[in-house]
Amino acid sequence: MKKAAILLWFLCGTVLAFAQNNFEITSKSLAPGSVINFDYMPRNTVLQGIKDFEAVAYLFEGGMPRAVTVPLKQEGGLYKGSVKTADSTKAVFFAFSKDDKNDNNNNNGYYAMLKDKSGKPVVGAQAAVGEVYSGLGGFLFGVERNADKAAEFSKLEFENPAAKEKLFQPYLSYLMQSKDPDAKEKLKAELARRAEKKDSNEEQLMLVKNVYERSLKDNEKAGAVMATIKQRFPNGAWKRMETMDAFRAEKTLAGKEKIYKEFSASLTKPGANDEAVLDNMAASIASRYADSGKYTEAKTYFTKIKNNSTKANSLNSIAWKLSGEGINKTPIDAKAGLEFSALSLAAMQEEKKNLKNKPAFFTEKQYRRDLDGSYYMFADTYATLLYHTGKNDEAYKLEKEAVEHFKRKDVSMNEAYALLTEKVKGPAAAQTELEAFLEEGKYSPAMKEQLQRLYTAGGKSAAEWTAYVSSIEERAYNKIKEELAKKMINQPAPLFALK
């Protein structure tokens, strides 16, 4: 019995060692501006045995993080990498993934907080970690939201008085979410202090105004702060916001065009935010023209949109609406829709070529992957419109590409592809595809009806159909069980301690 206990202790210790030591920072210095070296071992993670997985470092430097691809050097089962930080870097999170497999360290993430000369986390480091746990990590690299951890790191950050001053927006967010009984009074005091400060910038004052208005429901104080903003910053960003509010409130197309033209004329050197507002206005006006059947006017406004993604999304929305919103639906105007859809694909191809609008939080590879997803989503619209205009062969070829890109997991695309397969390749080929989709669990009611129609067309009875489809559904159920079992086997064991 004693030998068994010792063996159990040894095995558990081995598991714990691997679970805790998959990632290690090997740099002696973690000062801002230094190079962070690390070792990563995928053993006992979801990436064990996976080749060519990616490593990305997310550098938190204020606002959204900066994503950097990290080349890895393999030495046996160990992978070594490094990333250069900037003087403004507060913390770095490291993500390791391949396709849909992502090692998030049991939702803890892998990270390093940069340190000052005394060895303490620099101002903003703990707040950055808290931001990841508050939800940003789920969006970027698969670390699920953990409100308790987020609050813990934020509390540690704001025990430092310097952090309260330098990290105004995160500090307000912390106070608004804090469960401390005196948090609301601290929030009110901080808002009043910032509103009275002569060196508060427009962005800070606008934040104060929004918290008063939306969180505390104090419209009187919000109005007073807004008056201060207009007085101190007569040509500030608030004008752009008011213009957008007026544009959204305007009901008539003529009124919207007037606001758009006046705002455009008022800008001598439009910045990125101004251009984003103009693009959104132009897209809205174009959509209104398209809804009324004035396609030439709509296309004129699309030529004014500079952001390719904004342009492509809006064009696709119009095209999808004109398609009837589905391959089994009646189109509104398939010919016009096809033209808009072609323009949306052209805009996506242009963006894929120059990557002009890549966000900092995407690596180039990630952004291209994201654009590919959008392209094939819009290609599905184009294929639907090709079908509605009688071009079945072209529609089938393009829809097949889209379905394969999404790994046969998009049910709407699968439905279109099944119908196109029947039209182009015949009933037998369609039945084979439909059986596979049902077995994979990626089908719609319309697809099941299509399969029933094809199966019973040869004279099969209702009883035979029931037995046939039940057999497919049983295989689907067994496949789900097998996949769940594999996930459970491959899932890293949670950390625990023997007592």
DOKOL-11092 format. One record per atom (N, C-alpha, C, CB): residue in one letter; x, y, z. Coordinates in steps of 0.2 Angstrom, whole numbers, plus 5000, padded with zeros to 4 digits. Each point is the difference from the previous one (the first is absolute). Glycine has a CB too. Layout:
BEGIN
aXYZ ...
END
This chain:
BEGIN
m500449945000 m499650065000 m500450065000 m499149945006 k501550064998 k500450065001 k500450014993 k500249985012 k500049974984 k500350004994 k499550044995 k500749905002 a498750074998 a499450034996 a499950085001 a499549885000 a500550145006 a500050075002 a500550044997 a499449965011 i501250014990 i500650044998 i500050004992 i500749965010 l499149994987 l499950004992 l499550054998 l500349885000 l499150135004 l499550044998 l500350075001 l499149925004 w501250105002 w500350065001 w500550024994 w499949985013 f500549974985 f500550024995 f499650014993 f500949935006 l498650044992 l499750014994 l499650075000 l499849874999 c499950145007 c499650075001 c500550054999 c499249955007 g501450044996 g500550055000 g500350024993 g500349975012 t499749974984 t500350014993 t499550044996 t500649895001 v498750095000 v499550044996 v500050075002 v499349905000 l500850125007 l500050065002 l500650044997 l499449975010 a501250004990 a500650034997 a499950024993 a500749935008 f499050024988 f499950024993 f499450054999 f500349894997 a499250115007 a499550055000 a500250075001 a499249915003 q501350105002 q500250065003 q500650034996 q499649975011 n500749984985 n500750024997 n499950004992 n500649965010 n498850044987 n500050014993 n500350064997 n498949935001 f501150125003 f500250074998 f500550035005 f499050014993 e501650015005 e500450035005 e500450064997 e500149895005 i499950174998 i500450064998 i500749985002 i499050085001 t501549934995 t500749995001 t500450065000 t499849894995 s499950175004 s500450065000 s500150025007 s499550044990 k501149995011 k500250025007 k499650075001 k501149945000 s498850104995 s499750075001 s499350004997 s501150055000 l498449985003 l499450014997 l499850075000 l499649895004 a500950154995 a499950085000 a499750014993 a501050025008 p498650044992 p499850024993 p500550024995 p499050045006 g500949934988 g500650014995 g500449944999 g500050125003 s500049845002 s500449945000 s499749944995 s500450035012 v500049924987 v499849944996 v499849955005 v500850034990 i498649945009 i499749955004 i500249934997 i499150085005 n501349884998 n500149934997 n499649955004 n501250044997 f498549915000 f499649955003 f500149934997 f499250095003 d500649865001 d500049934998 d499349985001 d501249985004 y498649984991 y499349985000 y500049924998 y499550114997 m500249855007 m499949934999 m499349984999 m501149985007 p498750004987 p499349984999 p499749935003 p500150074990 r500449905013 r499849935003 r499550015005 r501149964999 n498450005001 n499450005004 n499550064999 n500749935009 t499450104985 t499550054999 t499649984993 t500850095005 v498749954993 v499749984994 v500450004994 v499050055005 l501649984995 l500550004995 l500549954999 l499850125001 q500149835004 q500549955000 q499949964994 q500049995012 g500650004984 g500049964994 g499850044994 g499849905007 i500050164994 i499850054994 i500650034997 i498950025006 k501249984988 k500650034997 k499850074997 k500449894997 d500150155003 d499950074997 d499550045003 d500349954990 f499650055017 f499650045003 f500350075001 f499549915007 e500150144994 e500250075000 e500150035007 e499450014989 a501050045011 a500150035006 a500050084999 a500749915005 v498850124999 v499950074999 v500150035007 v499249984990 a501150085010 a500150045006 a499650064999 a501249965002 y498450055004 y499650065000 y500350055005 y498949934997 l501350135000 l500350055004 l499550055002 l501149984995 f498850035012 f499650055003 f500350065001 f499349915005 e500550144991 e500450075001 e499550065000 e500949954994 g498550035008 g499550055001 g499549994994 g500850085005 g498549924996 g499649984995 g500049934998 g500150124996 m499749864998 m500049934998 m500849984999 m498950014994 p501249935007 p500749985000 p500349994993 p499849945010 r500850064989 r500449994994 r500249934999 r500450125001 a499349844994 a500249934999 a500650004996 a498849975000 v501649985002 v500749994996 v500149924999 v500550115005 t499649874989 t500149934999 t500749985003 t499350004990 v500849955014 v500649985003 v500349934997 v499650065011 p500949954985 p500349944997 p500249955006 p500450064989 l499549885010 l500249955005 l500649954998 l498850005004 k501749995000 k500549954998 k499949945005 k500850104997 q499249844999 q499849945004 q500749975002 q498949984993 e501150005013 e500649965003 e499749945003 e500750105002 g499249844995 g499749955003 g499250015001 g501149965005 g498750035001 g499350025001 g499950075003 g499849885002 l500750164997 l500050075003 l500050054994 l500649965011 y499050094990 y500050054995 y500350075003 y499049944994 k501450095003 k500350065003 k499850064995 k501049945005 g498950124998 g499850064997 g500250065004 g499049944994 s500950125002 s500250065003 s499650064997 s501149965003 v498750095001 v499750064997 v500350065003 v498949934999 k501250124997 k500250065002 k499550055003 k500949994992 t499150035014 t499550055003 t500250074998 t499749925009 a499850124992 a500250084999 a500050035007 a499450004989 d500850065011 d500150045007 d499350015003 d501050064996 s498549934999 s499350015003 s499649945001 s500050104994 t500349845005 t499749935002 t499949995007 t500549964990 k498950025012 k499949995007 k499949925002 k499450115000 a500449864995 a499949925001 a500049974993 a499450025011 v500749924989 v500049964994 v499749935001 v501050064996 f498549935000 f499749935000 f500249964994 f499050055006 f501149894995 f500249954995 f499549954998 f501250025004 a498649984990 a499549954997 a500349954996 a499150095001 f500749845000 f500349954996 f499449964997 f501049995007 s498950014986 s499449974997 s500249974993 s499350085007 k500249874991 k500049984993 k499349984998 k501249955002 d498650094993 d499349994998 d499550015006 d500349924991 d499350045011 d499550015006 d500349975006 d499149994992 k501549995008 k500349985007 k500450065003 k500149884996 n499850135010 n500350065003 n500249985007 n499350084993 d501349935009 d500349985007 d499950075004 d500849914996 n498750095008 n499950065004 n500249995007 n499150044993 n501349915009 n500249995006 n499449995005 n501150064998 n498549905001 n499449995004 n499650075002 n500649895004 n499450154991 n499750075000 n500350045005 n499049954998 n501750045003 n500450055004 n500450044995 n500049925010 g500150054984 g500550044996 g500749995001 g499150084998 y501349944998 y500850005001 y500250084999 y500249884996 y500050145010 y500250084999 y500650015004 y498850034998 a501450035001 a500650035004 a499850085001 a500949924995 m499150105012 m500050075001 m500750035001 m498949985006 l501150084990 l500750035000 l500150035007 l499950024988 k500749995014 k500250025007 k500450074999 k500049885004 d499950165002 d500550065001 d500649985003 d499050075001 k501449985000 k500749995003 k500049965007 k500450104994 s499049915010 s499949975006 s499849935000 s499850115005 g500049874989 g499749934999 g499349995000 g501049965005 k498750104996 k499250005000 k499750014993 k500150055012 p499349924987 p499750014994 p499950084998 p499449895002 v500850134992 v499950074998 v499350025000 v501049994993 v498950075007 v499350035000 v499749984994 v500350105007 g499149874994 g499649974994 g500149934999 g500150114995 a500449855008 a500149934999 a499449965002 a501250025000 q498649995007 q499549965003 q499350024997 q500749995010 a499250074988 a499450024997 a499949974993 a500150115006 a500549884991 a499949964993 a499849935001 a500950084996 v499449895009 v499849935002 v499350005002 v501249975003 g498650075001 g499350015002 g499550014994 g500450045010 e499850004985 e499650014994 e500049934996 e500450124999 v500149845000 v499949944997 v499549965003 v501250004997 y498849995010 y499549965003 y499350035000 y501049965008 s499050104991 s499350035000 s499649994993 s500450095008 g500049884988 g499649984993 g500450014994 g499050035006 l501550014994 l500450014994 l500449944998 l500150125003 g500149845002 g500449944998 g499649954996 g500650025011 g498749984991 g499649954996 g500050024993 g499349985010 f500650094988 f500050024994 f500649994996 f499250095004 l501449924999 l500750004997 l500349934999 l500150115004 f499949855002 f500449945000 f499749945004 f501050074998 g498349945004 g499749945003 g500049995007 g500249954990 v500050105014 v500050005007 v499350035002 v501350015001 e498349945002 e499350025002 e500050055006 e499649894996 r499850155004 r500050055005 r499949975007 r499450074991 n501049975013 n500049985007 n500050065004 n500749904998 a498750125004 a499950065004 a500350015006 a498950004995 d501249945009 d500450015006 d500750014999 d499249925005 k501150054990 k500750014999 k500150074997 k500249884998 a499450144998 a500050074997 a500050055006 a499449974989 a500150025016 a500050055005 a500650005005 a498849985000 e501549965001 e500649995004 e500650044997 e499649885003 f500550114991 f500650044997 f499850074999 f500349904994 s499150125005 s499950075000 s500150035007 s499249984990 k500649995015 k500050025007 k500850015001 k498949945004 l501550014995 l500750015001 l500350064996 l500149885002 e499750134992 e500250064996 e499950065003 e499849934990 f499550085013 f499850075002 f500250015007 f499149994991 e501249965012 e500350025007 e500650054999 e499749885004 n500550124990 n500550054999 n499750074997 n500849914997 p499350145007 p499750074999 p500250024993 p500050035012 a500649964985 a500250024994 a499649974994 a501150015005 a498749934996 a499549964995 a499450035000 a500649905002 k499150135003 k499350035000 k500150064995 k499749965012 e500850084988 e500150064996 e500149984993 e500450065010 k500149894989 k500249994993 k499549964996 k501250005004 l498449955000 l499649964997 l499350025001 l500849905001 f499050164997 f499350025002 f499449964998 f500650114999 q499449874995 q499549964997 q499949935003 q500150064990 p500549915011 p499949935003 p499850015008 p500949964992 y499450105011 y499850015007 y499250015001 y501250055002 l498549994993 l499350015001 l499749934999 l500150124995 s500149845000 s499749944998 s500049955007 s500350014987 y500349995016 y500149965006 y499550025005 y501249994997 l498750085004 l499550025005 l499349994999 l500850095002 m499049914991 m499449984998 m499849935001 m500150094992 q500449875008 q499949925000 q500149985007 q500349994988 s500050055017 s500249985006 s499449985005 s501150074998 k499049885006 k499549985005 k500150035006 k499949904994 d500750145007 d500150045006 d499450055002 d501349994998 p498550015008 p499450045002 p500250084999 p499749915008 d500950114992 d500150074999 d500350024993 d500350005012 a499649954983 a500250014993 a499650054997 a500449884999 k499050135002 k499650054997 k500250075002 k499049914999 e501150105007 e500250065003 e500750024997 e499349985010 k501149974990 k500750024997 k499950024992 k500549915008 l499150054989 l499850024993 l499850074999 l499749884998 k499850145006 k499850075000 k500550055001 k498949965004 a501550035001 a500650045002 a500550014994 a499849975013 e500349974984 e500550004995 e499750044994 e500549895004 l498950104994 l499750044995 l500050075001 l499349904998 a500550125008 a500050075002 a500750034999 a499049995008 r501549984995 r500750025000 r500350014993 r500249945010 r499650014985 r500250004993 r499750064997 r500249885000 a499150135001 a499750054997 a500250075001 a499049935000 e501350085006 e500250075002 e500850014998 e499249995010 k501149964988 k500750004999 k500150044993 k500349905006 k500150154994 k500150054994 k500449964995 k500050105007 d500449854994 d500449974995 d499649934998 d501150055005 s498349944996 s499749944998 s499850014992 s499549985011 n500749974985 n499950014993 n499349984998 n501249974998 e498650044996 e499349994998 e499849935001 e500150094991 e500349865007 e499949935001 e499849985007 e500749984990 q499750055015 q499949995007 q499350035002 q501249995002 l498750074996 l499450035002 l499349974997 l500750115001 m499449864993 m499549974997 m499849935003 m500350054989 l500249925014 l499949945004 l499750025006 l501049954995 v499250105008 v499650025006 v499350024999 v501050055004 k498849984991 k499350024998 k499649934998 k500450114995 n500049845002 n499649944998 n499849965007 n500650004989 v499950005015 v499949965007 v499450035004 v501249975000 y498850105000 y499550045003 y499349984997 y500850095003 e499249914990 e499449994997 e499749935000 e500450094993 r500149865005 r499849934999 r500049965006 r500450014989 s500150005016 s500149965005 s499650035006 s501149964996 l499050105006 l499750035006 l499350034998 l501250025005 k498749994989 k499350034998 k499950075003 k499549885000 d501150165000 d500050065002 d500050054994 d500649975012 n498950054985 n500050044994 n500250075001 n499149924996 e500850105010 e500250075002 e500750015000 e499050015007 k501449954996 k500750005000 k500349984993 k500049975012 a499749994985 a500249984993 a499950064996 a499749885001 g499850164999 g499950064996 g500550055002 g498849974999 a501450045007 a500550055002 a500749984997 a499350025011 v500849924989 v500749984998 v500050014992 v500149915009 m499350074988 m500050014993 m500150084998 m499249904999 a500550145005 a500150074999 a500750025000 a498950025005 t501549955000 t500750025001 t500449974994 t499849995013 i500049954985 i500449984994 i499950044994 i499849895004 k499650144995 k499950044994 k500450075001 k498949954998 q501150075008 q500450075001 q500749994999 q499150035008 r501249914995 r500750005000 r500349974993 r499949985012 f499649984985 f500249974993 f499550024995 f500649915006 p499450154991 p499550024996 p500049974993 p500150115005 n500549864993 n500049964994 n500249935001 n500350104994 g499449875012 g500249945002 g499749944997 g500350055010 a499849894992 a499749944997 a499349995002 a501149955001 w498650095004 w499350005002 w499650024994 w500350035011 k500050024984 k499650024994 k499849944996 k500650115000 r499949844999 r500049944996 r499449965003 r501250014996 m498849985011 m499549965003 m499350034999 m500949965008 e499150104993 e499350044999 e499849994993 e500250085009 t500249924986 t499849994993 t499849934999 t500850094996 m499549865007 m499749944999 m499449995003 m501249965000 d498750075006 d499349995003 d499550034996 d500650015011 a499550054986 a499550034996 a499949964994 a500450115004 f500149864993 f499949964994 f499649945002 f501150044995 r499049935010 r499649945002 r499350025001 r501049955005 a498950114998 a499350025002 a499650024994 a500450045011 e500049994984 e499650024994 e499749944996 e500850094999 k498549924999 k499649954997 k500050004993 k499350015010 t500850054987 t500050014992 t500749984997 t499050085001 l501049904993 l500649994996 l500350064998 l499549904996 a500150155003 a500250074998 a500450035006 a499150014991 g500649985015 g500350035006 g500749975001 g498850025005 k501249914994 k500649975002 k500650024995 k499349905004 e500550114990 e500550024995 e500250075001 e499549934992 k500150115011 k500250075002 k500550005005 k498950044997 i501049925008 i500450005006 i500749974998 i499049985008 y501049974987 y500649974998 y500450054996 y499449894999 k500350154997 k500450044995 k500250065005 k499349974990 e500450055014 e500250065005 e500649985004 e498850055000 f501149895003 f500649975004 f500649994996 f499249955007 s500750024987 s500649994995 s500350074998 s499549894996 a500150165003 a500350064998 a500450045006 a499150014991 s500749975015 s500350045006 s500749975001 s498850025005 l501449924992 l500649975002 l500550024995 l499449915005 t501150134997 t500650014996 t500549954999 t499950125003 k500349855003 k500449945001 k499749955004 k501050074998 p498549894999 p499749955004 p500449945003 p499050024993 g501049975013 g500449955004 g499649934999 g500450085008 a499949874995 a499849934999 a499249995003 a501249965000 n498750085005 n499349995003 n499550044996 n500549995011 d499750074986 d499650034995 d499849964994 d500550115004 e500049864994 e499949964994 e499549945001 e501250034996 a498949945010 a499649955002 a499250025001 a501049955006 v498950114996 v499450035001 v499750014993 v500350055011 l500149984984 l499850014993 l499849934997 l500750114999 d499749845002 d499949944997 d499349975002 d501349984999 n498650025007 n499449975003 n499450044998 n500649975010 m499450104989 m499550044997 m499949984993 m500350095008 a500249914988 a499949984993 a499749934999 a501050074997 a499249885007 a499749945000 a499350005001 a501149955004 s498750095001 s499350005002 s499650034995 s500350015012 i499950054985 i499750034994 i499949954994 i500450115004 a500249864995 a500049954994 a499449955001 a501350024998 s498749955008 s499549955002 s499350034999 s500849955008 r499150114994 r499350034999 r499850004992 r500250075011 y500349964985 y499950004993 y499849934997 y500850105000 a499649855002 a499949934998 a499349985002 a501349985000 d498550035006 d499449985002 d499450034996 d500449995011 s499750074986 s499550034996 s500149984992 s499950105009 g500649864990 g500149984993 g500450054996 g498949945000 k501450115003 k500550044996 k500749985001 k499250105002 y500949854994 y500749975001 y500650044997 y499449894999 t500550154996 t500550054998 t500250045005 t499649994989 e499950045015 e500250055005 e500349965006 e499150074997 a500749875004 a500349965006 a500849994998 a498949955003 k501250034991 k500749994998 k500450065000 k499649914993 t500150155006 t500450065000 t500350015007 t499350054991 y500349945014 y500250005007 y500549955002 y498950055003 f501049894994 f500549955002 f500750024998 f499149924999 t501050124995 t500650024998 t500450055005 t499649994988 k500050045016 k500250055005 k500349965007 k499250094996 i500749855004 i500249965006 i500749984999 i498849965003 k501650065002 k500749985000 k500249945003 k500250125000 n499549865005 n500249935004 n499749954996 n500050065011 n500449894986 n499749954996 n499649955004 n501050014994 s499149985012 s499649955004 s499350035001 s501049965006 t499050114996 t499350035001 t499650004993 t500550075009 k499949944986 k499750004993 k499749934998 k500850094997 a499649865004 a499849934999 a499449985004 a501249974997 n498950045009 n499449985005 n499350034998 n500949995009 s499250074989 s499350044998 s499849974993 s500350105007 l500149894989 l499949984993 l499749935001 l500950074994 n499349895010 n499849935001 n499350005003 n501249965001 s498750095004 s499350005003 s499550024995 s500550035011 i499650014984 i499650024995 i499949944996 i500350125000 a500249854998 a500049944995 a499649945003 a501150044995 w499049955011 w499649955004 w499350015000 w501049985007 k498850084995 k499350025000 k499749994993 k500250095009 l500149934986 l499850004993 l499949924998 l500550124997 s499949845006 s500049934998 s499349965003 s501350005000 g498450045005 g499449975003 g500349975007 g499449984989 e501250025012 e500349985006 e500049925001 e499750115005 g500549864989 g500049935000 g499949964993 g499650015012 i500749944988 i500049964993 i499349974999 i501249985001 n498450015004 n499449975000 n499450065000 n500449895005 k499850174995 k499650065000 k499950034994 k500350025012 t499250024987 t499850044994 t500450065000 t498949954999 p501650064996 p500450065000 p499650074998 p500949934996 i499350125007 i499750074998 i500250024994 i500050035012 d500749974986 d500350024994 d500749974999 d499350115001 a500749834997 a500649964999 a500550034996 a499349905002 k500550134993 k500550034995 k500450065003 k499349974991 a500350075013 a500350065003 a500449985006 a499150074996 g500749885007 g500349975006 g500749974998 g498949975006 l501150004988 l500649974998 l500650054999 l499349914994 e500550155003 e500450054999 e500350035007 e499450034989 f500249985016 f500250025006 f500549955004 f498950075001 s500949874998 s500449945003 s500750004997 s498949935002 a501150084991 a500750004997 a500450055002 a499549954990 l500250115012 l500450065002 l500249985007 l499350084993 s500349895011 s500249985007 s500649955000 s498950025004 l501149944991 l500649955000 l500650044997 l499249904998 a500750144998 a500650044997 a500350055006 a499550004989 a500150025015 a500250045006 a500449965005 a499150084999 m500749865002 m500449955004 m500649984997 m498949965005 q501150034989 q500749984996 q500550065001 q499349924992 e500450145007 e500550065001 e500350005007 e499350064991 e500249935014 e500350005007 e500549945001 e498950065004 k501049894993 k500449945001 k500750014997 k499049935000 k501050124995 k500650014996 k500450055004 k499449984989 n500350075014 n500450065003 n500050005008 n499850064989 l499749905014 l499950005007 l500050075003 l500649895000 k499150164997 k500050075002 k499750015007 k500050034988 n499549935013 n499750015007 n500149955005 n499150064993 k501549915007 k500149955005 k500150035007 k500649934991 p499050045014 p500050035007 p500749985003 p498749995001 a501550045004 a500649995003 a500049935004 a500250125001 f499249865001 f499949945004 f500049944996 f499450065008 f500749944985 f500049954996 f500749994997 f498850014997 t501549935002 t500650004996 t499850004993 t500649935009 e499950074986 e499850004993 e499649944998 e501050074998 k499349875005 k499749944999 k499349995002 k501149955000 q498850085006 q499349995003 q499550054996 q500649985012 y499750074986 y499550054997 y499849974993 y500650105006 r499949874990 r499949974994 r499549945001 r501150034996 r498949935010 r499649955001 r499350035001 r500949935005 d499050124999 d499450045001 d499750024994 d500450045011 l500049994984 l499750024994 l499849954996 l500850095000 d499649855000 d499749944996 d499349985002 d501249964999 g498750045008 g499449985002 g499450054998 g500649955010 s499650114990 s499550054997 s499949994993 s500350085008 y500249914988 y500049994993 y499549944998 y501250054999 y498949905005 y499649944998 y499350005002 y501049935001 m498950115005 m499350025002 m499650044994 m500450005013 f500050054984 f499750044995 f499949964994 f500550105005 a500049854994 a500049964994 a499349955000 a501350004999 d498549985007 d499449975001 d499450044997 d500549945010 t499550124991 t499550054998 t500050004992 t500150075010 y500549934987 y500150014993 y499849934997 y501050085001 a499249865002 a499749944997 a499349995000 a501049955004 t498750085002 t499250005000 t499750044994 t500149995013 l500250074986 l499850044994 l500149974994 l500250105007 l500449874992 l500149964994 l499549954998 l501250025002 y498649945003 y499549955000 y499350044998 y500649925008 h499350134995 h499350044998 h500050034993 h499950025013 t500749984984 t500150034993 t500149944996 t500450115004 g499549834998 g500149944995 g500749984999 g499050044995 k501549985009 k500749984998 k500249955005 k500350114996 n499449835004 n500149955005 n500749975000 n498849974998 d501550024997 d500749975000 d500550055004 d499749944989 e500250125009 e500550055004 e499850005007 e500150074990 a499249935011 a499850015007 a500349945004 a498950064997 y501049885000 y500249945004 y500850005001 y499149934994 k501350095002 k500750005001 k500250055005 k500249974988 l499550095012 l500150055006 l499849985006 l500050084992 e499449895009 e499749985006 e500449945003 e498850034996 k501449935000 k500549945002 k500650035004 k499549924990 e500850135007 e500650035003 e499850035007 e500550034988 a498950005012 a499850035006 a499949955006 a499550104993 v500149855005 v499949945004 v500649975003 v498949984994 e501650015002 e500649975002 e500450045004 e500049944989 h500050135009 h500450055005 h499849995007 h500150084990 f499249925011 f499750005007 f500049935002 f499350104998 k501049854999 k500149935002 k499349975001 k501150035005 r498449984991 r499349974999 r499750025007 r500449914992 k499750145011 k499750015007 k499550065000 k501049965005 d498950074989 d499550064999 d499449974997 d500950084999 v498649915005 v499449974998 v499650034994 v499949965012 s500150114988 s499750044995 s500449984993 s499650095008 m501049914992 m500449994994 m499949924998 m500850095003 n499249875002 n499949934998 n499349994997 n500749975010 e498850074992 e499349994997 e500150024993 e499450025011 a500950044987 a500150024993 a500449954996 a499950125004 y500649864999 y500449954996 y499749944999 y501050045006 a498649934998 a499649944999 a499550014994 a500149975012 l499650094988 l499550014994 l500450014994 l499250055008 l501349984992 l500450014994 l500349934998 l500350125003 t499949845001 t500349944998 t499549964997 t500750005010 e498750004992 e499449964996 e499950034993 e499549985011 k500550094989 k499950034993 k500649994995 k499350095006 v501349904997 v500650004995 v500249935000 v500350115003 k499849855002 k500349935000 k499549955000 k500950055006 g498449964996 g499549955000 g499849985007 g500449974989 p499050005011 p499749975006 p500549965004 p498950014995 a501449945002 a500449955004 a500650045004 a499749914991 a500650145005 a500650035003 a499750055006 a500650004989 a498850035010 a499750045005 a499849955006 a499650084992 q500249865007 q499849965006 q500649985004 q499049964993 t501650035003 t500649985004 t500250065004 t500349924991 e499750145007 e500250065003 e499550015006 e500550054990 l498949945009 l499550015006 l500149955005 l499250054992 e500949895006 e500149955006 e500650025004 e499649914992 a500950115005 a500650025003 a499950065005 a500749964990 f498950095007 f499850065005 f499649985006 f500150074989 l499449885010 l499649985005 l500549965005 l499049994993 e501449975005 e500549965004 e500450055004 e500049904992 e500250165005 e500450045003 e499650055005 e500850004990 g498650005010 g499550045004 g500050074997 g500349935010 k499950084984 k500050074997 k499550014995 k501250015003 y498249994999 y499450004995 y499450045002 y500449894996 s499250134999 s499450045002 s499449954999 s500650114997 p498849925005 p499449964999 p499949994992 p499550045011 a500750014985 a499950004993 a500449954997 a499750125000 m500949875003 m500549954997 m499749935002 m501050075001 k498749925004 k499749935002 k499449994996 k500450015012 e499250044986 e499549994995 e500249984993 e499350095007 q501349954991 q500249984994 q500349934999 q500350124999 l500049865007 l500249935000 l499449955000 l501050035006 q498549984997 q499449965000 q499750004993 q499850035012 r500250034985 r499750004993 r500449964995 r499650115003 l501149894998 l500449964995 l500049935002 l500850104999 y499149885007 y500049935002 y499449974998 y500750025010 t498750014991 t499449974999 t499850004992 t499650035012 a500850014984 a499850014993 a500149934997 a500450125000 g500049845002 g500149934997 g499549955002 g501250035000 g498349995004 g499449965002 g500149975007 g499949974988 k500550065016 k500149975007 k499450035004 k501350004999 s498549955006 s499550025004 s500150045006 s499649894997 a499950145006 a500150045006 a500449965005 a499050074998 a500849875003 a500449965005 a500749994999 a498949945002 e501350054991 e500749994998 e500350075001 e499749914992 w500050145007 w500350075001 w500250015007 w499450054991 t500149935014 t500150015007 t500649965002 t498850025002 a501349914996 a500549965002 a500750034997 a499249905000 y500850124994 y500650034997 y500250065003 y499649964989 v500050095013 v500250065003 v500249995007 v499350074993 s500449885011 s500149985006 s500749975001 s498849985002 s501449984993 s500749984999 s500550055000 s499649904995 i500350155001 i500550064999 i500050045006 i499750004988 e499750015016 e500150045006 e500349965005 e498950054997 e501149885003 e500349965005 e500850014999 e499049925001 r501250084993 r500750014998 r500250075003 r499949924990 a499750125009 a500250075002 a500150015007 a499350044990 y500249925014 y500150005007 y500649975003 y498750005000 n501549944996 n500649975002 n500650044999 n499449894998 k500650144996 k500650054999 k500150055005 k499849984988 i499650055014 i500050055005 i500349975007 i499050064995 k500849885006 k500349975007 k500749994999 k498949955002 e501450034992 e500749994999 e500450065000 e499749904993 e500050155005 e500450075000 e500050025007 e499650034988 l499949975016 l500050025007 l500549965004 l498850034999 a501249904999 a500549965004 a500750024998 a499249915000 k500950114994 k500750024998 k500250065003 k499949954989 k499650105012 k500250075003 k500149995007 k499350054992 m500349905012 m500249995007 m500649975001 m498849985002 i501449974993 i500749975001 i500650054999 i499549894996 n500450164999 n500550044998 n500050075004 n499949954989 q499650065015 q499950065004 q500549995006 q498850024997 p501650045004 p500550005006 p499649995006 p500850074994 a499649895011 a499750005007 a500050065003 a500349885000 p499250145004 p500050065004 p500549995006 p498850024997 l501550045005 l500550005005 l499649995007 l500750084993 f499749885011 f499749985007 f500649995004 f498949954995 a501050055011 a500549995005 a499849945005 a500450124999 l500149845003 l499849945004 l500150035008 l500449914991 k499150075013 k500050025007 k500149945004 k499350114998 
END
